[in-house]
């Protein structure tokens, strides 16, 4: 099996990939995550996932490189990682009672340029109506400032939702493992 590289600094993606019980290395892709003018959220997620994988596949041509990116959108508004409590509370207040779409792009490249697989998963989260005080309590308890949309679905953030509509629940956390496991098998990896 070729070396497997996760092109990400996300601890959430690393934890997800560990579920597949394959040996892998984590390397920072060094790709700017800027938004291109007029770019749709889904297109941004797919573009950045591919760019991250390409950045490391060029330096490690015999490896299999996984790139992933997620963009949360409330209508046309992108909900980036809030970075601080005030922005997090504002994003969650805006999402209250609304549907937020999480576009997760994933790319698998490499093995001497013989592998090029790209996928886009869209998960819809329907938020229940949230009171300002419960938003404040949630933000203080979890401090999800490094998460798109300002919550952690794998932790206390799950209590903020009415429902999640998804073909792959791991995509909401940042890496669509159902697709990735199949892609790795197609690339010749032994994944249970």
Backbone as CSV, one residue per row, in Angstrom:
resi,resn,N_x,N_y,N_z,CA_x,CA_y,CA_z,C_x,C_y,C_z
1,UNK,0.851,-1.181,0.000,0.000,0.000,0.000,0.892,1.238,0.000
2,UNK,0.563,2.232,-0.828,1.360,3.461,-0.813,1.158,4.220,0.495
3,UNK,2.108,5.103,0.775,1.979,5.954,1.955,0.686,6.753,1.850
4,UNK,-0.014,6.897,2.962,-1.261,7.651,3.003,-1.008,8.940,3.776
5,UNK,-1.372,10.075,3.179,-1.152,11.387,3.788,-2.474,12.127,3.884
6,UNK,-2.760,12.661,5.049,-3.915,13.535,5.245,-3.415,14.961,5.164
7,UNK,-3.870,15.697,4.151,-3.464,17.085,3.935,-4.361,17.997,4.751
8,UNK,-4.096,18.060,6.047,-4.979,18.820,6.928,-4.303,19.059,8.269
9,UNK,-4.641,20.167,8.885,-4.202,20.424,10.258,-5.364,20.239,11.235
10,UNK,-6.506,19.796,10.735,-7.700,19.638,11.556,-7.608,18.410,12.458
11,UNK,-7.717,18.599,13.771,-7.728,17.429,14.652,-8.983,16.575,14.448
12,UNK,-10.071,17.200,13.993,-11.322,16.470,13.762,-11.165,15.511,12.583
13,UNK,-10.536,15.964,11.511,-10.318,15.084,10.357,-9.349,13.957,10.717
14,UNK,-8.319,14.280,11.480,-7.368,13.245,11.903,-8.095,12.170,12.711
15,UNK,-8.936,12.580,13.644,-9.679,11.623,14.471,-10.620,10.771,13.625
16,UNK,-11.248,11.387,12.636,-12.130,10.613,11.762,-11.342,9.580,10.961
17,UNK,-10.229,9.987,10.360,-9.451,9.055,9.543,-8.905,7.899,10.384
18,UNK,-8.621,8.146,11.650,-8.153,7.074,12.538,-9.168,5.935,12.640
19,UNK,-10.436,6.219,12.415,-11.465,5.173,12.471,-11.231,4.069,11.451
20,UNK,-10.586,4.399,10.323,-10.362,3.403,9.274,-9.183,2.481,9.588
21,UNK,-8.440,2.780,10.645,-7.349,1.932,11.138,-6.294,1.651,10.077
22,UNK,-5.984,2.678,9.304,-4.906,2.604,8.330,-3.773,3.514,8.804
23,UNK,-2.527,3.139,8.573,-1.439,4.044,8.932,-1.443,5.264,8.006
24,UNK,-1.270,6.442,8.580,-1.230,7.657,7.768,-0.388,8.718,8.459
25,UNK,0.028,9.683,7.664,0.791,10.833,8.132,-0.075,12.069,7.943
26,UNK,0.058,13.016,8.848,-0.663,14.283,8.734,0.342,15.370,8.372
27,UNK,0.062,16.101,7.300,0.909,17.218,6.883,0.030,18.419,6.552
28,UNK,0.534,19.596,6.884,-0.186,20.835,6.549,-0.037,21.091,5.050
29,UNK,-1.158,21.346,4.359,-1.068,21.554,2.917,-0.559,22.939,2.526
30,UNK,-0.681,23.914,3.419,-0.216,25.263,3.107,-1.012,25.943,2.012
31,UNK,-2.316,25.724,1.996,-3.194,26.298,0.973,-4.044,27.395,1.602
32,UNK,-4.112,28.547,0.951,-4.958,29.638,1.430,-6.420,29.260,1.246
33,UNK,-7.231,29.490,2.280,-8.649,29.127,2.220,-9.532,30.324,1.881
34,UNK,-9.032,31.212,1.068,-9.795,32.404,0.714,-10.951,32.070,-0.214
35,UNK,-11.934,32.940,-0.170,-13.133,32.828,-1.006,-12.881,33.583,-2.307
36,UNK,-13.181,32.954,-3.420,-13.058,33.616,-4.720,-14.331,34.417,-4.985
37,UNK,-14.239,35.595,-5.585,-15.440,36.393,-5.864,-16.455,35.604,-6.691
38,UNK,-17.700,35.602,-6.231,-18.784,34.931,-6.941,-18.803,33.420,-6.795
39,UNK,-17.891,32.866,-6.016,-17.805,31.415,-5.863,-18.912,30.901,-4.945
40,UNK,-19.611,29.863,-5.377,-20.643,29.242,-4.557,-19.993,28.423,-3.440
41,UNK,-20.658,28.304,-2.294,-20.078,27.549,-1.181,-19.667,26.121,-1.551
42,UNK,-20.494,25.395,-2.293,-20.151,24.026,-2.683,-18.914,24.004,-3.575
43,UNK,-18.818,24.959,-4.488,-17.655,25.037,-5.375,-16.386,25.340,-4.589
44,UNK,-16.507,26.191,-3.587,-15.350,26.529,-2.745,-14.850,25.286,-2.006
45,UNK,-15.768,24.513,-1.433,-15.377,23.303,-0.700,-14.662,22.317,-1.621
46,UNK,-15.191,22.099,-2.806,-14.579,21.166,-3.751,-13.216,21.685,-4.230
47,UNK,-13.136,22.970,-4.546,-11.876,23.563,-5.021,-10.783,23.439,-3.962
48,UNK,-11.119,23.775,-2.717,-10.105,23.740,-1.659,-9.688,22.318,-1.306
49,UNK,-10.617,21.378,-1.322,-10.254,19.980,-1.060,-9.243,19.492,-2.096
50,UNK,-9.509,19.796,-3.354,-8.610,19.389,-4.433,-7.270,20.121,-4.329
51,UNK,-7.292,21.411,-4.030,-6.052,22.190,-3.906,-5.172,21.660,-2.777
52,UNK,-5.780,21.287,-1.654,-5.005,20.747,-0.530,-4.348,19.427,-0.912
53,UNK,-5.109,18.555,-1.565,-4.539,17.273,-1.991,-3.443,17.484,-3.034
54,UNK,-3.669,18.386,-3.984,-2.677,18.635,-5.031,-1.380,19.195,-4.464
55,UNK,-1.496,20.076,-3.462,-0.303,20.697,-2.888,0.658,19.643,-2.343
56,UNK,0.131,18.625,-1.688,1.010,17.589,-1.128,1.300,16.471,-2.117
57,UNK,0.397,16.199,-3.040,0.641,15.159,-4.049,1.819,15.546,-4.940
58,UNK,2.000,16.839,-5.164,3.141,17.294,-5.969,4.462,17.018,-5.252
59,UNK,4.474,17.124,-3.930,5.703,16.898,-3.151,5.901,15.421,-2.800
60,UNK,4.821,14.642,-2.835,4.865,13.212,-2.485,4.137,12.421,-3.580
61,UNK,4.710,12.356,-4.780,3.991,11.781,-5.928,3.638,10.306,-5.818
62,UNK,4.342,9.543,-4.998,4.037,8.117,-4.878,3.029,7.826,-3.766
63,UNK,2.683,8.839,-2.977,1.743,8.663,-1.867,0.307,8.846,-2.345
64,UNK,-0.631,8.394,-1.525,-2.042,8.733,-1.706,-2.322,9.881,-0.750
65,UNK,-2.850,10.978,-1.276,-3.065,12.176,-0.472,-4.556,12.490,-0.401
66,UNK,-5.021,12.707,0.829,-6.422,13.047,1.077,-6.493,14.539,1.398
67,UNK,-7.304,15.249,0.639,-7.578,16.659,0.924,-9.059,16.810,1.208
68,UNK,-9.407,17.680,2.150,-10.814,17.892,2.470,-11.025,19.323,2.918
69,UNK,-12.204,19.836,2.653,-12.565,21.168,3.113,-14.070,21.220,3.299
70,UNK,-14.495,22.064,4.219,-15.923,22.202,4.487,-16.313,23.671,4.489
71,UNK,-17.455,23.957,3.867,-18.003,25.308,3.853,-19.458,25.216,4.301
72,UNK,-19.787,25.982,5.340,-21.160,26.043,5.846,-21.842,27.264,5.234
73,UNK,-23.109,27.107,4.851,-23.825,28.212,4.225,-25.249,28.305,4.748
74,UNK,-25.606,29.499,5.118,-26.982,29.842,5.498,-27.515,30.670,4.344
75,UNK,-28.234,30.008,3.435,-28.606,30.671,2.185,-27.333,30.967,1.412
76,UNK,-27.132,32.229,1.038,-25.924,32.627,0.314,-24.803,33.058,1.254
77,UNK,-25.097,33.170,2.540,-24.098,33.626,3.518,-23.229,32.465,3.984
78,UNK,-21.920,32.617,3.843,-20.980,31.604,4.313,-20.761,31.807,5.808
79,UNK,-20.843,30.708,6.552,-20.585,30.730,7.992,-19.215,30.104,8.232
80,UNK,-18.201,30.930,8.274,-16.845,30.438,8.488,-16.635,30.050,9.939
81,UNK,-15.431,29.605,10.264,-15.072,29.353,11.653,-15.172,30.698,12.379
82,UNK,-15.941,30.769,13.465,-16.186,32.079,14.072,-14.952,32.731,14.694
83,UNK,-14.061,31.951,15.262,-12.850,32.529,15.812,-12.963,33.086,17.227
84,UNK,-14.153,33.571,17.595,-14.329,34.099,18.953,-15.790,33.940,19.379
85,UNK,-16.051,34.212,20.659,-17.379,33.995,21.234,-18.447,34.882,20.616
86,UNK,-18.144,36.140,20.380,-19.148,37.067,19.833,-19.599,36.621,18.441
87,UNK,-18.661,36.292,17.559,-19.033,35.827,16.213,-19.768,34.493,16.281
88,UNK,-19.365,33.638,17.203,-20.013,32.332,17.346,-21.475,32.513,17.757
89,UNK,-21.713,33.370,18.744,-23.096,33.626,19.183,-23.912,34.223,18.038
90,UNK,-23.327,35.134,17.280,-24.041,35.759,16.153,-24.385,34.733,15.079
91,UNK,-23.458,33.838,14.765,-23.733,32.814,13.755,-24.836,31.871,14.208
92,UNK,-24.784,31.459,15.463,-25.819,30.553,15.960,-27.173,31.244,16.041
93,UNK,-27.192,32.522,16.380,-28.458,33.270,16.397,-29.037,33.351,14.984
94,UNK,-28.184,33.568,13.995,-28.645,33.626,12.602,-29.169,32.266,12.138
95,UNK,-28.565,31.171,12.628,-28.964,29.823,12.234,-30.217,29.335,12.961
96,UNK,-30.590,29.999,14.035,-31.746,29.589,14.841,-33.000,29.455,13.975
97,UNK,-33.615,28.263,14.006,-34.829,28.003,13.244,-34.611,27.867,11.749
98,UNK,-33.370,27.820,11.304,-33.045,27.798,9.865,-32.393,26.479,9.455
99,UNK,-32.215,26.347,8.131,-31.512,25.210,7.536,-30.130,25.701,7.103
100,UNK,-29.096,25.038,7.576,-27.731,25.376,7.188,-27.166,24.191,6.422
101,UNK,-26.567,24.476,5.278,-25.988,23.414,4.446,-24.478,23.388,4.646
102,UNK,-23.968,22.197,4.857,-22.538,21.982,5.033,-22.033,21.214,3.823
103,UNK,-21.227,21.883,3.019,-20.645,21.281,1.819,-19.250,20.798,2.185
104,UNK,-19.029,19.492,2.081,-17.737,18.911,2.425,-17.135,18.290,1.180
105,UNK,-16.043,18.884,0.733,-15.325,18.352,-0.416,-14.240,17.412,0.056
106,UNK,-13.980,16.372,-0.727,-12.918,15.428,-0.392,-12.255,14.977,-1.693
107,UNK,-10.937,14.921,-1.687,-10.190,14.485,-2.866,-9.150,13.458,-2.442
108,UNK,-8.946,12.464,-3.282,-7.903,11.461,-3.087,-7.055,11.463,-4.349
109,UNK,-5.793,11.832,-4.189,-4.891,11.959,-5.336,-3.604,11.213,-5.079
110,UNK,-2.928,10.868,-6.182,-1.571,10.380,-6.056,-1.304,9.030,-6.625
111,UNK,-0.428,8.297,-5.920,0.063,6.987,-6.352,0.592,7.075,-7.776
112,UNK,1.549,8.004,-7.974,2.135,8.169,-9.299,1.157,8.736,-10.304
113,UNK,0.256,9.580,-9.847,-0.752,10.254,-10.683,-1.771,9.283,-11.283
114,UNK,-1.880,8.068,-10.726,-2.866,7.115,-11.251,-4.215,7.246,-10.555
115,UNK,-4.256,7.995,-9.448,-5.501,8.133,-8.692,-5.909,9.607,-8.670
116,UNK,-7.154,9.864,-9.032,-7.716,11.209,-8.942,-9.219,11.049,-8.734
117,UNK,-9.629,11.053,-7.479,-11.031,10.887,-7.129,-11.468,12.098,-6.312
118,UNK,-12.601,12.673,-6.681,-13.094,13.880,-6.003,-14.573,13.690,-5.696
119,UNK,-14.980,14.177,-4.532,-16.354,13.984,-4.049,-16.833,15.241,-3.331
120,UNK,-18.127,15.495,-3.419,-18.741,16.585,-2.657,-19.961,16.033,-1.938
121,UNK,-20.006,16.220,-0.642,-21.126,15.771,0.180,-21.821,17.009,0.737
122,UNK,-23.143,17.026,0.686,-23.893,18.136,1.285,-24.796,17.590,2.378
123,UNK,-24.610,18.126,3.560,-25.410,17.765,4.728,-26.225,18.988,5.123
124,UNK,-27.507,18.791,5.385,-28.360,19.887,5.837,-28.658,19.704,7.313
125,UNK,-28.393,20.760,8.070,-28.695,20.766,9.496,-29.865,21.713,9.714
126,UNK,-30.925,21.218,10.315,-32.087,22.046,10.637,-31.973,22.399,12.116
127,UNK,-31.745,23.683,12.376,-31.610,24.148,13.753,-32.985,24.350,14.363
128,UNK,-33.107,24.014,15.622,-34.333,24.355,16.325,-34.247,25.833,16.691
129,UNK,-35.348,26.437,17.103,-35.332,27.840,17.523,-34.569,27.930,18.835
130,UNK,-33.554,28.779,18.834,-32.651,28.883,19.976,-32.836,30.209,20.695
131,UNK,-32.856,30.158,22.002,-32.919,31.368,22.820,-31.497,31.913,23.005
132,UNK,-31.391,33.234,23.154,-30.082,33.869,23.317,-29.322,33.296,24.513
133,UNK,-30.022,33.027,25.605,-29.361,32.517,26.806,-28.798,31.111,26.574
134,UNK,-29.507,30.253,25.835,-28.977,28.911,25.606,-27.823,28.945,24.612
135,UNK,-27.862,29.874,23.667,-26.718,30.040,22.762,-25.487,30.440,23.573
136,UNK,-25.665,31.407,24.471,-24.547,31.865,25.301,-24.001,30.733,26.166
137,UNK,-24.890,29.929,26.759,-24.441,28.801,27.584,-23.674,27.781,26.742
138,UNK,-24.210,27.498,25.554,-23.545,26.540,24.679,-22.147,27.033,24.297
139,UNK,-22.050,28.283,23.863,-20.762,28.831,23.427,-19.760,28.820,24.573
140,UNK,-20.201,29.168,25.758,-19.312,29.168,26.920,-18.869,27.748,27.270
141,UNK,-19.774,26.788,27.180,-19.453,25.405,27.547,-18.523,24.735,26.536
142,UNK,-18.752,24.966,25.235,-18.028,24.201,24.225,-16.927,24.986,23.510
143,UNK,-17.066,26.295,23.401,-16.064,27.159,22.761,-15.672,26.620,21.368
144,UNK,-16.658,26.446,20.467,-16.404,25.844,19.155,-15.930,26.858,18.102
145,UNK,-14.935,27.642,18.455,-14.507,28.749,17.604,-13.755,28.303,16.354
146,UNK,-13.304,27.036,16.327,-12.555,26.526,15.182,-13.405,25.621,14.292
147,UNK,-14.729,25.722,14.413,-15.635,24.855,13.653,-16.524,25.682,12.723
148,UNK,-16.611,25.262,11.466,-17.515,25.928,10.522,-18.929,25.914,11.088
149,UNK,-19.583,27.053,11.118,-20.933,27.150,11.649,-20.987,27.430,13.136
150,UNK,-19.890,27.181,13.856,-19.835,27.518,15.267,-20.413,26.480,16.218
151,UNK,-20.325,25.187,15.860,-20.794,24.136,16.765,-20.041,22.849,16.465
152,UNK,-20.131,21.911,17.405,-19.556,20.578,17.226,-20.692,19.560,17.296
153,UNK,-21.057,19.006,16.162,-22.142,18.016,16.117,-21.772,16.756,16.876
154,UNK,-20.480,16.454,16.980,-20.044,15.243,17.670,-20.004,15.427,19.180
155,UNK,-20.394,16.595,19.654,-20.394,16.868,21.092,-21.737,17.519,21.460
156,UNK,-21.713,18.498,22.338,-22.926,19.144,22.840,-23.726,19.856,21.746
157,UNK,-23.072,20.226,20.648,-23.752,20.920,19.556,-24.941,20.171,18.988
158,UNK,-24.954,18.865,19.137,-26.065,18.054,18.632,-27.390,18.499,19.253
159,UNK,-27.352,19.072,20.442,-28.579,19.502,21.126,-29.204,20.742,20.496
160,UNK,-28.517,21.373,19.553,-29.017,22.591,18.912,-29.936,22.301,17.723
161,UNK,-30.044,21.036,17.323,-30.715,20.684,16.068,-32.082,20.071,16.259
162,UNK,-32.914,20.260,15.221,-34.145,19.485,15.076,-33.835,18.174,14.377
163,UNK,-32.978,18.271,13.318,-32.608,17.068,12.584,-31.395,17.364,11.689
164,UNK,-30.799,16.255,11.250,-29.688,16.309,10.300,-30.085,15.460,9.105
165,UNK,-29.932,16.009,7.910,-30.246,15.293,6.674,-28.931,15.024,5.956
166,UNK,-28.514,13.743,5.935,-27.196,13.425,5.407,-27.123,11.994,4.914
167,UNK,-26.332,11.792,3.873,-26.021,10.441,3.414,-24.826,9.888,4.172
168,UNK,-24.057,10.768,4.815,-22.848,10.358,5.536,-22.638,11.286,6.728
169,UNK,-22.994,10.844,7.939,-22.896,11.731,9.103,-21.482,12.206,9.410
170,UNK,-20.452,11.474,8.973,-19.089,11.928,9.239,-18.717,13.141,8.398
171,UNK,-19.420,13.361,7.297,-19.147,14.537,6.470,-19.401,15.827,7.254
172,UNK,-20.396,15.817,8.125,-20.701,17.004,8.921,-19.531,17.359,9.836
173,UNK,-18.777,16.368,10.269,-17.630,16.618,11.137,-16.407,17.035,10.309
174,UNK,-16.409,16.741,9.008,-15.348,17.259,8.157,-14.667,16.301,7.213
175,UNK,-15.029,14.995,7.240,-14.402,14.037,6.336,-15.408,12.917,6.044
176,UNK,-15.926,12.839,4.811,-16.956,11.827,4.490,-16.353,10.428,4.385
177,UNK,-16.383,9.694,5.502,-15.709,8.400,5.568,-16.340,7.319,4.706
178,UNK,-17.645,7.373,4.487,-18.268,6.354,3.630,-17.671,6.440,2.229
179,UNK,-17.634,7.662,1.677,-17.040,7.838,0.344,-15.550,7.531,0.377
180,UNK,-14.845,8.047,1.380,-13.396,7.892,1.434,-12.995,6.425,1.537
181,UNK,-13.681,5.641,2.343,-13.360,4.218,2.449,-13.503,3.535,1.092
182,UNK,-14.558,3.859,0.365,-14.756,3.279,-0.971,-13.670,3.756,-1.936
183,UNK,-13.303,5.039,-1.859,-12.258,5.583,-2.735,-10.916,4.920,-2.448
184,UNK,-10.605,4.716,-1.174,-9.347,4.060,-0.819,-9.322,2.617,-1.320
185,UNK,-10.456,1.916,-1.231,-10.513,0.554,-1.768,-10.279,0.581,-3.289
186,UNK,-10.891,1.551,-3.978,-10.694,1.678,-5.437,-9.222,1.931,-5.766
187,UNK,-8.530,2.636,-4.853,-7.111,2.948,-5.067,-6.192,1.807,-4.641
188,UNK,-6.765,0.689,-4.174,-5.974,-0.480,-3.852,-5.644,-0.652,-2.381
189,UNK,-6.226,0.155,-1.520,-5.984,0.015,-0.075,-6.912,-1.033,0.512
190,UNK,-6.406,-1.731,1.503,-7.211,-2.735,2.182,-7.955,-2.085,3.348
191,UNK,-9.183,-1.686,3.067,-10.042,-1.061,4.089,-11.159,-2.048,4.402
192,UNK,-11.351,-2.390,5.683,-12.411,-3.357,6.023,-13.777,-2.941,5.475
